[in-house]
């Protein structure tokens, strides 16, 4: 639900910072850092608010530009598991004709 809500929200962020933060989110997932911890460097520098960082994180998951295990819990202040299997592939047989 958070992913869908965030997909509609306007996030005031320069494109270069947006790309860097999404890359840092991915790196954080890969090494076991929470998305909140990852975003704090950008928040402290005044690039965005925590709520905007959270929205960007969930939007990036929704848009599939950020890869994480969508079968596990996705909580902004908790570690997110690395990408395993794609839910679209896992459930494709349910939509086959």
Biopython code that builds the backbone (N, CA, C, O; Angstrom):
import numpy as np
from Bio.PDB.StructureBuilder import StructureBuilder

atoms = [
    (1, "UNK", "N", (0.819, -1.193, 0.000)),
    (1, "UNK", "CA", (0.000, 0.000, 0.000)),
    (1, "UNK", "C", (0.864, 1.259, 0.000)),
    (1, "UNK", "O", (0.556, 2.221, -0.704)),
    (2, "UNK", "N", (1.942, 1.261, 0.784)),
    (2, "UNK", "CA", (2.839, 2.420, 0.824)),
    (2, "UNK", "C", (3.436, 2.693, -0.548)),
    (2, "UNK", "O", (3.606, 3.849, -0.937)),
    (3, "UNK", "N", (3.751, 1.640, -1.273)),
    (3, "UNK", "CA", (4.332, 1.817, -2.610)),
    (3, "UNK", "C", (3.355, 2.539, -3.526)),
    (3, "UNK", "O", (3.747, 3.446, -4.259)),
    (4, "UNK", "N", (2.095, 2.147, -3.491)),
    (4, "UNK", "CA", (1.100, 2.777, -4.359)),
    (4, "UNK", "C", (0.881, 4.234, -3.964)),
    (4, "UNK", "O", (0.844, 5.109, -4.829)),
    (5, "UNK", "N", (0.737, 4.505, -2.670)),
    (5, "UNK", "CA", (0.562, 5.894, -2.220)),
    (5, "UNK", "C", (1.734, 6.758, -2.668)),
    (5, "UNK", "O", (1.536, 7.873, -3.150)),
    (6, "UNK", "N", (2.935, 6.256, -2.513)),
    (6, "UNK", "CA", (4.133, 7.024, -2.860)),
    (6, "UNK", "C", (4.240, 7.245, -4.361)),
    (6, "UNK", "O", (4.850, 8.221, -4.799)),
    (7, "UNK", "N", (3.662, 6.360, -5.146)),
    (7, "UNK", "CA", (3.771, 6.496, -6.597)),
    (7, "UNK", "C", (3.051, 7.737, -7.105)),
    (7, "UNK", "O", (3.337, 8.206, -8.207)),
    (8, "UNK", "N", (2.134, 8.271, -6.333)),
    (8, "UNK", "CA", (1.354, 9.440, -6.731)),
    (8, "UNK", "C", (1.870, 10.744, -6.125)),
    (8, "UNK", "O", (1.429, 11.824, -6.520)),
    (9, "UNK", "N", (2.778, 10.657, -5.191)),
    (9, "UNK", "CA", (3.229, 11.825, -4.444)),
    (9, "UNK", "C", (4.322, 12.593, -5.198)),
    (9, "UNK", "O", (5.215, 11.987, -5.790)),
    (10, "UNK", "N", (4.244, 13.920, -5.172)),
    (10, "UNK", "CA", (5.287, 14.756, -5.743)),
    (10, "UNK", "C", (6.427, 14.870, -4.738)),
    (10, "UNK", "O", (6.216, 15.197, -3.570)),
    (11, "UNK", "N", (7.636, 14.595, -5.212)),
    (11, "UNK", "CA", (8.813, 14.643, -4.339)),
    (11, "UNK", "C", (9.751, 15.720, -4.888)),
    (11, "UNK", "O", (10.320, 15.558, -5.968)),
    (12, "UNK", "N", (9.912, 16.824, -4.143)),
    (12, "UNK", "CA", (10.755, 17.922, -4.624)),
    (12, "UNK", "C", (12.234, 17.576, -4.492)),
    (12, "UNK", "O", (12.834, 17.763, -3.434)),
    (13, "UNK", "N", (12.818, 17.067, -5.586)),
    (13, "UNK", "CA", (14.190, 16.592, -5.517)),
    (13, "UNK", "C", (14.847, 16.734, -6.889)),
    (13, "UNK", "O", (14.248, 16.391, -7.908)),
    (14, "UNK", "N", (16.065, 17.234, -6.910)),
    (14, "UNK", "CA", (16.837, 17.367, -8.145)),
    (14, "UNK", "C", (17.113, 15.965, -8.698)),
    (14, "UNK", "O", (17.380, 15.036, -7.936)),
    (15, "UNK", "N", (17.048, 15.817, -10.035)),
    (15, "UNK", "CA", (17.209, 14.507, -10.663)),
    (15, "UNK", "C", (18.510, 13.803, -10.274)),
    (15, "UNK", "O", (18.514, 12.594, -10.040)),
    (16, "UNK", "N", (19.604, 14.548, -10.205)),
    (16, "UNK", "CA", (20.898, 13.933, -9.861)),
    (16, "UNK", "C", (20.872, 13.378, -8.439)),
    (16, "UNK", "O", (21.387, 12.289, -8.186)),
    (17, "UNK", "N", (20.280, 14.118, -7.522)),
    (17, "UNK", "CA", (20.178, 13.653, -6.133)),
    (17, "UNK", "C", (19.241, 12.451, -6.062)),
    (17, "UNK", "O", (19.498, 11.504, -5.319)),
    (18, "UNK", "N", (18.163, 12.487, -6.828)),
    (18, "UNK", "CA", (17.213, 11.361, -6.869)),
    (18, "UNK", "C", (17.933, 10.083, -7.330)),
    (18, "UNK", "O", (17.796, 9.032, -6.704)),
    (19, "UNK", "N", (18.692, 10.178, -8.413)),
    (19, "UNK", "CA", (19.433, 9.009, -8.922)),
    (19, "UNK", "C", (20.450, 8.510, -7.891)),
    (19, "UNK", "O", (20.581, 7.306, -7.671)),
    (20, "UNK", "N", (21.166, 9.444, -7.265)),
    (20, "UNK", "CA", (22.165, 9.053, -6.263)),
    (20, "UNK", "C", (21.512, 8.346, -5.081)),
    (20, "UNK", "O", (22.013, 7.326, -4.605)),
    (21, "UNK", "N", (20.396, 8.890, -4.611)),
    (21, "UNK", "CA", (19.731, 8.292, -3.452)),
    (21, "UNK", "C", (19.178, 6.912, -3.788)),
    (21, "UNK", "O", (19.278, 5.999, -2.969)),
    (22, "UNK", "N", (18.605, 6.741, -4.957)),
    (22, "UNK", "CA", (18.108, 5.416, -5.350)),
    (22, "UNK", "C", (19.270, 4.426, -5.425)),
    (22, "UNK", "O", (19.141, 3.281, -4.992)),
    (23, "UNK", "N", (20.389, 4.863, -5.969)),
    (23, "UNK", "CA", (21.578, 4.007, -5.994)),
    (23, "UNK", "C", (22.058, 3.669, -4.595)),
    (23, "UNK", "O", (22.463, 2.538, -4.328)),
    (24, "UNK", "N", (22.014, 4.655, -3.698)),
    (24, "UNK", "CA", (22.406, 4.402, -2.310)),
    (24, "UNK", "C", (21.420, 3.485, -1.608)),
    (24, "UNK", "O", (21.822, 2.653, -0.794)),
    (25, "UNK", "N", (20.123, 3.625, -1.910)),
    (25, "UNK", "CA", (19.137, 2.695, -1.360)),
    (25, "UNK", "C", (19.469, 1.267, -1.784)),
    (25, "UNK", "O", (19.440, 0.347, -0.966)),
    (26, "UNK", "N", (19.788, 1.086, -3.071)),
    (26, "UNK", "CA", (20.102, -0.265, -3.555)),
    (26, "UNK", "C", (21.337, -0.806, -2.864)),
    (26, "UNK", "O", (21.357, -1.959, -2.434)),
    (27, "UNK", "N", (22.364, 0.019, -2.756)),
    (27, "UNK", "CA", (23.586, -0.405, -2.070)),
    (27, "UNK", "C", (23.283, -0.743, -0.607)),
    (27, "UNK", "O", (23.800, -1.728, -0.080)),
    (28, "UNK", "N", (22.460, 0.060, 0.043)),
    (28, "UNK", "CA", (22.078, -0.198, 1.433)),
    (28, "UNK", "C", (21.367, -1.531, 1.597)),
    (28, "UNK", "O", (21.632, -2.272, 2.544)),
    (29, "UNK", "N", (20.463, -1.834, 0.671)),
    (29, "UNK", "CA", (19.773, -3.132, 0.711)),
    (29, "UNK", "C", (20.796, -4.253, 0.574)),
    (29, "UNK", "O", (20.738, -5.255, 1.287)),
    (30, "UNK", "N", (21.724, -4.073, -0.344)),
    (30, "UNK", "CA", (22.721, -5.114, -0.612)),
    (30, "UNK", "C", (23.646, -5.374, 0.573)),
    (30, "UNK", "O", (24.131, -6.494, 0.740)),
    (31, "UNK", "N", (23.898, -4.353, 1.402)),
    (31, "UNK", "CA", (24.811, -4.537, 2.540)),
    (31, "UNK", "C", (24.095, -4.604, 3.885)),
    (31, "UNK", "O", (24.751, -4.726, 4.920)),
    (32, "UNK", "N", (22.756, -4.527, 3.894)),
    (32, "UNK", "CA", (22.003, -4.678, 5.132)),
    (32, "UNK", "C", (21.785, -3.397, 5.919)),
    (32, "UNK", "O", (21.588, -3.449, 7.133)),
    (33, "UNK", "N", (21.815, -2.258, 5.260)),
    (33, "UNK", "CA", (21.552, -0.972, 5.920)),
    (33, "UNK", "C", (20.084, -0.613, 5.701)),
    (33, "UNK", "O", (19.540, -0.870, 4.627)),
    (34, "UNK", "N", (19.447, -0.029, 6.698)),
    (34, "UNK", "CA", (18.044, 0.339, 6.541)),
    (34, "UNK", "C", (17.910, 1.513, 5.575)),
    (34, "UNK", "O", (18.827, 2.325, 5.455)),
    (35, "UNK", "N", (16.777, 1.607, 4.889)),
    (35, "UNK", "CA", (16.547, 2.759, 4.013)),
    (35, "UNK", "C", (16.586, 4.086, 4.783)),
    (35, "UNK", "O", (17.047, 5.097, 4.254)),
    (36, "UNK", "N", (16.108, 4.079, 6.021)),
    (36, "UNK", "CA", (16.158, 5.295, 6.833)),
    (36, "UNK", "C", (17.604, 5.725, 7.069)),
    (36, "UNK", "O", (17.941, 6.894, 6.882)),
    (37, "UNK", "N", (18.449, 4.798, 7.474)),
    (37, "UNK", "CA", (19.865, 5.124, 7.689)),
    (37, "UNK", "C", (20.514, 5.637, 6.410)),
    (37, "UNK", "O", (21.294, 6.589, 6.434)),
    (38, "UNK", "N", (20.185, 5.000, 5.302)),
    (38, "UNK", "CA", (20.741, 5.408, 4.019)),
    (38, "UNK", "C", (20.350, 6.837, 3.675)),
    (38, "UNK", "O", (21.168, 7.600, 3.162)),
    (39, "UNK", "N", (19.124, 7.196, 3.950)),
    (39, "UNK", "CA", (18.622, 8.518, 3.562)),
    (39, "UNK", "C", (19.076, 9.651, 4.473)),
    (39, "UNK", "O", (18.985, 10.816, 4.087)),
    (40, "UNK", "N", (19.558, 9.340, 5.668)),
    (40, "UNK", "CA", (19.874, 10.396, 6.636)),
    (40, "UNK", "C", (20.982, 11.333, 6.154)),
    (40, "UNK", "O", (20.981, 12.508, 6.520)),
    (41, "UNK", "N", (21.904, 10.861, 5.362)),
    (41, "UNK", "CA", (22.956, 11.744, 4.828)),
    (41, "UNK", "C", (22.326, 12.843, 3.977)),
    (41, "UNK", "O", (22.751, 13.997, 4.040)),
    (42, "UNK", "N", (21.324, 12.494, 3.188)),
    (42, "UNK", "CA", (20.640, 13.457, 2.331)),
    (42, "UNK", "C", (19.759, 14.394, 3.152)),
    (42, "UNK", "O", (19.640, 15.579, 2.839)),
    (43, "UNK", "N", (19.149, 13.861, 4.193)),
    (43, "UNK", "CA", (18.310, 14.685, 5.073)),
    (43, "UNK", "C", (19.170, 15.702, 5.809)),
    (43, "UNK", "O", (18.813, 16.878, 5.878)),
    (44, "UNK", "N", (20.296, 15.267, 6.358)),
    (44, "UNK", "CA", (21.182, 16.191, 7.086)),
    (44, "UNK", "C", (21.734, 17.294, 6.194)),
    (44, "UNK", "O", (21.962, 18.411, 6.657)),
    (45, "UNK", "N", (21.950, 16.991, 4.927)),
    (45, "UNK", "CA", (22.449, 18.000, 3.985)),
    (45, "UNK", "C", (21.348, 18.939, 3.502)),
    (45, "UNK", "O", (21.624, 19.909, 2.795)),
    (46, "UNK", "N", (20.109, 18.657, 3.878)),
    (46, "UNK", "CA", (18.997, 19.520, 3.496)),
    (46, "UNK", "C", (18.431, 19.258, 2.113)),
    (46, "UNK", "O", (17.694, 20.087, 1.579)),
    (47, "UNK", "N", (18.769, 18.102, 1.518)),
    (47, "UNK", "CA", (18.251, 17.782, 0.189)),
    (47, "UNK", "C", (16.773, 17.412, 0.216)),
    (47, "UNK", "O", (16.053, 17.664, -0.751)),
    (48, "UNK", "N", (16.311, 16.813, 1.320)),
    (48, "UNK", "CA", (14.924, 16.392, 1.424)),
    (48, "UNK", "C", (14.566, 16.065, 2.869)),
    (48, "UNK", "O", (15.439, 15.951, 3.730)),
    (49, "UNK", "N", (13.276, 15.918, 3.117)),
    (49, "UNK", "CA", (12.759, 15.512, 4.428)),
    (49, "UNK", "C", (12.689, 13.987, 4.486)),
    (49, "UNK", "O", (12.687, 13.319, 3.453)),
    (50, "UNK", "N", (12.631, 13.448, 5.695)),
    (50, "UNK", "CA", (12.541, 11.995, 5.865)),
    (50, "UNK", "C", (11.300, 11.450, 5.155)),
    (50, "UNK", "O", (11.358, 10.383, 4.543)),
    (51, "UNK", "N", (10.192, 12.164, 5.228)),
    (51, "UNK", "CA", (8.964, 11.690, 4.573)),
    (51, "UNK", "C", (9.132, 11.614, 3.055)),
    (51, "UNK", "O", (8.588, 10.715, 2.414)),
    (52, "UNK", "N", (9.880, 12.551, 2.486)),
    (52, "UNK", "CA", (10.151, 12.513, 1.048)),
    (52, "UNK", "C", (11.083, 11.361, 0.697)),
    (52, "UNK", "O", (10.910, 10.719, -0.339)),
    (53, "UNK", "N", (12.067, 11.095, 1.545)),
    (53, "UNK", "CA", (12.973, 9.969, 1.322)),
    (53, "UNK", "C", (12.190, 8.653, 1.371)),
    (53, "UNK", "O", (12.412, 7.760, 0.553)),
    (54, "UNK", "N", (11.293, 8.545, 2.319)),
    (54, "UNK", "CA", (10.462, 7.353, 2.432)),
    (54, "UNK", "C", (9.605, 7.190, 1.182)),
    (54, "UNK", "O", (9.504, 6.092, 0.633)),
    (55, "UNK", "N", (8.990, 8.279, 0.733)),
    (55, "UNK", "CA", (8.151, 8.218, -0.469)),
    (55, "UNK", "C", (8.980, 7.810, -1.684)),
    (55, "UNK", "O", (8.520, 7.016, -2.505)),
    (56, "UNK", "N", (10.200, 8.344, -1.809)),
    (56, "UNK", "CA", (11.064, 7.980, -2.932)),
    (56, "UNK", "C", (11.436, 6.503, -2.872)),
    (56, "UNK", "O", (11.461, 5.826, -3.899)),
    (57, "UNK", "N", (11.722, 6.007, -1.684)),
    (57, "UNK", "CA", (12.055, 4.596, -1.511)),
    (57, "UNK", "C", (10.903, 3.704, -1.990)),
    (57, "UNK", "O", (11.109, 2.791, -2.789)),
    (58, "UNK", "N", (9.693, 3.975, -1.498)),
    (58, "UNK", "CA", (8.542, 3.154, -1.877)),
    (58, "UNK", "C", (8.188, 3.321, -3.353)),
    (58, "UNK", "O", (7.810, 2.351, -4.009)),
    (59, "UNK", "N", (8.306, 4.546, -3.885)),
    (59, "UNK", "CA", (8.037, 4.766, -5.303)),
    (59, "UNK", "C", (9.030, 3.977, -6.156)),
    (59, "UNK", "O", (8.650, 3.393, -7.171)),
    (60, "UNK", "N", (10.281, 3.960, -5.754)),
    (60, "UNK", "CA", (11.302, 3.241, -6.511)),
    (60, "UNK", "C", (11.021, 1.743, -6.538)),
    (60, "UNK", "O", (11.289, 1.076, -7.537)),
    (61, "UNK", "N", (10.488, 1.219, -5.455)),
    (61, "UNK", "CA", (10.071, -0.183, -5.450)),
    (61, "UNK", "C", (8.892, -0.389, -6.398)),
    (61, "UNK", "O", (8.869, -1.343, -7.175)),
    (62, "UNK", "N", (7.922, 0.509, -6.326)),
    (62, "UNK", "CA", (6.714, 0.413, -7.151)),
    (62, "UNK", "C", (7.066, 0.464, -8.637)),
    (62, "UNK", "O", (6.504, -0.272, -9.447)),
    (63, "UNK", "N", (8.006, 1.347, -8.977)),
    (63, "UNK", "CA", (8.402, 1.520, -10.373)),
    (63, "UNK", "C", (9.446, 0.499, -10.819)),
    (63, "UNK", "O", (9.853, 0.488, -11.980)),
    (64, "UNK", "N", (9.874, -0.349, -9.901)),
    (64, "UNK", "CA", (10.835, -1.424, -10.152)),
    (64, "UNK", "C", (12.220, -0.909, -10.523)),
    (64, "UNK", "O", (12.986, -1.606, -11.187)),
    (65, "UNK", "N", (12.543, 0.319, -10.093)),
    (65, "UNK", "CA", (13.897, 0.835, -10.298)),
    (65, "UNK", "C", (14.787, 0.488, -9.116)),
    (65, "UNK", "O", (15.996, 0.716, -9.154)),
    (66, "UNK", "N", (14.197, -0.054, -8.083)),
    (66, "UNK", "CA", (14.907, -0.505, -6.886)),
    (66, "UNK", "C", (14.530, -1.964, -6.677)),
    (66, "UNK", "O", (13.349, -2.311, -6.677)),
    (67, "UNK", "N", (15.517, -2.806, -6.500)),
    (67, "UNK", "CA", (15.277, -4.242, -6.371)),
    (67, "UNK", "C", (15.437, -4.688, -4.918)),
    (67, "UNK", "O", (16.478, -4.478, -4.296)),
    (68, "UNK", "N", (14.388, -5.302, -4.402)),
    (68, "UNK", "CA", (14.401, -5.848, -3.045)),
    (68, "UNK", "C", (13.483, -7.063, -3.030)),
    (68, "UNK", "O", (12.718, -7.286, -3.969)),
    (69, "UNK", "N", (13.564, -7.836, -1.972)),
    (69, "UNK", "CA", (12.715, -9.017, -1.828)),
    (69, "UNK", "C", (11.312, -8.553, -1.453)),
    (69, "UNK", "O", (11.075, -8.145, -0.316)),
    (70, "UNK", "N", (10.391, -8.613, -2.397)),
    (70, "UNK", "CA", (9.031, -8.145, -2.161)),
    (70, "UNK", "C", (8.174, -9.179, -1.445)),
    (70, "UNK", "O", (7.005, -8.919, -1.159)),
    (71, "UNK", "N", (8.732, -10.335, -1.154)),
    (71, "UNK", "CA", (8.007, -11.348, -0.399)),
    (71, "UNK", "C", (8.222, -11.177, 1.108)),
    (71, "UNK", "O", (7.522, -11.796, 1.910)),
    (72, "UNK", "N", (9.179, -10.347, 1.488)),
    (72, "UNK", "CA", (9.445, -10.075, 2.893)),
    (72, "UNK", "C", (8.847, -8.737, 3.295)),
    (72, "UNK", "O", (8.186, -8.072, 2.498)),
    (73, "UNK", "N", (9.088, -8.355, 4.537)),
    (73, "UNK", "CA", (8.602, -7.071, 5.025)),
    (73, "UNK", "C", (9.364, -5.937, 4.367)),
    (73, "UNK", "O", (10.582, -6.008, 4.201)),
    (74, "UNK", "N", (8.642, -4.891, 3.993)),
    (74, "UNK", "CA", (9.249, -3.689, 3.420)),
    (74, "UNK", "C", (8.878, -2.538, 4.345)),
    (74, "UNK", "O", (7.810, -1.939, 4.224)),
    (75, "UNK", "N", (9.779, -2.246, 5.263)),
    (75, "UNK", "CA", (9.547, -1.199, 6.261)),
    (75, "UNK", "C", (10.745, -0.259, 6.221)),
    (75, "UNK", "O", (11.892, -0.705, 6.275)),
    (76, "UNK", "N", (10.479, 1.043, 6.127)),
    (76, "UNK", "CA", (11.508, 2.045, 5.882)),
    (76, "UNK", "C", (12.614, 2.052, 6.929)),
    (76, "UNK", "O", (13.772, 2.308, 6.600)),
    (77, "UNK", "N", (12.274, 1.775, 8.183)),
    (77, "UNK", "CA", (13.302, 1.836, 9.231)),
    (77, "UNK", "C", (13.805, 0.464, 9.664)),
    (77, "UNK", "O", (14.386, 0.322, 10.740)),
    (78, "UNK", "N", (13.582, -0.537, 8.832)),
    (78, "UNK", "CA", (14.082, -1.896, 9.083)),
    (78, "UNK", "C", (14.886, -2.358, 7.870)),
    (78, "UNK", "O", (14.683, -1.873, 6.757)),
    (79, "UNK", "N", (15.798, -3.299, 8.098)),
    (79, "UNK", "CA", (16.557, -3.859, 6.977)),
    (79, "UNK", "C", (15.602, -4.524, 5.993)),
    (79, "UNK", "O", (14.645, -5.191, 6.386)),
    (80, "UNK", "N", (15.877, -4.330, 4.727)),
    (80, "UNK", "CA", (15.081, -4.920, 3.654)),
    (80, "UNK", "C", (15.937, -6.013, 3.016)),
    (80, "UNK", "O", (17.121, -5.807, 2.750)),
    (81, "UNK", "N", (15.343, -7.150, 2.778)),
    (81, "UNK", "CA", (16.092, -8.279, 2.203)),
    (81, "UNK", "C", (16.440, -8.021, 0.741)),
    (81, "UNK", "O", (15.719, -7.335, 0.016)),
    (82, "UNK", "N", (17.569, -8.595, 0.337)),
    (82, "UNK", "CA", (18.018, -8.475, -1.050)),
    (82, "UNK", "C", (17.035, -9.146, -1.996)),
    (82, "UNK", "O", (16.290, -10.047, -1.611)),
    (83, "UNK", "N", (17.049, -8.694, -3.229)),
    (83, "UNK", "CA", (16.181, -9.233, -4.275)),
    (83, "UNK", "C", (16.427, -10.723, -4.448)),
    (83, "UNK", "O", (17.569, -11.167, -4.571)),
    (84, "UNK", "N", (15.359, -11.478, -4.456)),
    (84, "UNK", "CA", (15.452, -12.915, -4.669)),
    (84, "UNK", "C", (14.740, -13.283, -5.955)),
    (84, "UNK", "O", (15.346, -13.305, -7.026)),
    (85, "UNK", "N", (13.485, -13.564, -5.851)),
    (85, "UNK", "CA", (12.718, -13.897, -7.050)),
    (85, "UNK", "C", (11.696, -12.793, -7.327)),
    (85, "UNK", "O", (11.220, -12.119, -6.414)),
    (86, "UNK", "N", (11.381, -12.635, -8.573)),
    (86, "UNK", "CA", (10.475, -11.594, -9.019)),
    (86, "UNK", "C", (9.034, -12.064, -8.817)),
    (86, "UNK", "O", (8.672, -13.140, -9.292)),
    (87, "UNK", "N", (8.205, -11.278, -8.120)),
    (87, "UNK", "CA", (6.814, -11.684, -7.911)),
    (87, "UNK", "C", (6.047, -11.871, -9.221)),
    (87, "UNK", "O", (5.160, -12.721, -9.304)),
    (88, "UNK", "N", (6.378, -11.098, -10.222)),
    (88, "UNK", "CA", (5.697, -11.247, -11.507)),
    (88, "UNK", "C", (5.980, -12.628, -12.089)),
    (88, "UNK", "O", (5.080, -13.281, -12.618)),
    (89, "UNK", "N", (7.231, -13.067, -11.990)),
    (89, "UNK", "CA", (7.577, -14.405, -12.459)),
    (89, "UNK", "C", (6.953, -15.477, -11.562)),
    (89, "UNK", "O", (6.466, -16.495, -12.054)),
    (90, "UNK", "N", (6.970, -15.251, -10.276)),
    (90, "UNK", "CA", (6.466, -16.240, -9.322)),
    (90, "UNK", "C", (4.964, -16.495, -9.499)),
    (90, "UNK", "O", (4.495, -17.617, -9.307)),
    (91, "UNK", "N", (4.221, -15.458, -9.862)),
    (91, "UNK", "CA", (2.768, -15.591, -9.985)),
    (91, "UNK", "C", (2.276, -15.554, -11.428)),
    (91, "UNK", "O", (1.070, -15.466, -11.660)),
    (92, "UNK", "N", (3.169, -15.620, -12.388)),
    (92, "UNK", "CA", (2.790, -15.540, -13.803)),
    (92, "UNK", "C", (1.785, -16.611, -14.184)),
    (92, "UNK", "O", (0.887, -16.362, -14.988)),
    (93, "UNK", "N", (1.927, -17.806, -13.612)),
    (93, "UNK", "CA", (1.012, -18.892, -13.970)),
    (93, "UNK", "C", (-0.431, -18.592, -13.577)),
    (93, "UNK", "O", (-1.350, -19.159, -14.166)),
    (94, "UNK", "N", (-0.653, -17.728, -12.611)),
    (94, "UNK", "CA", (-2.007, -17.376, -12.202)),
    (94, "UNK", "C", (-2.711, -16.523, -13.261)),
    (94, "UNK", "O", (-3.939, -16.447, -13.290)),
    (95, "UNK", "N", (-1.928, -15.888, -14.123)),
    (95, "UNK", "CA", (-2.504, -14.994, -15.121)),
    (95, "UNK", "C", (-2.404, -15.556, -16.542)),
    (95, "UNK", "O", (-2.773, -14.885, -17.506)),
    (96, "UNK", "N", (-1.916, -16.763, -16.664)),
    (96, "UNK", "CA", (-1.799, -17.400, -17.974)),
    (96, "UNK", "C", (-3.185, -17.768, -18.490)),
    (96, "UNK", "O", (-4.081, -18.115, -17.720)),
    (97, "UNK", "N", (-3.339, -17.688, -19.785)),
    (97, "UNK", "CA", (-4.658, -18.045, -20.383)),
    (97, "UNK", "C", (-4.671, -19.491, -20.780)),
    (97, "UNK", "O", (-5.677, -19.980, -21.295)),
]
sb = StructureBuilder()
sb.init_structure("model")
sb.init_model(0)
sb.init_chain("A")
sb.init_seg("    ")
for serial, (resi, resn, name, xyz) in enumerate(atoms, 1):
    if name == "N":
        sb.init_residue(resn, " ", resi, " ")
    sb.init_atom(name, np.array(xyz, "f"), 0.0, 1.0, " ", f" {name:<3s}", serial, name[0])
structure = sb.get_structure()
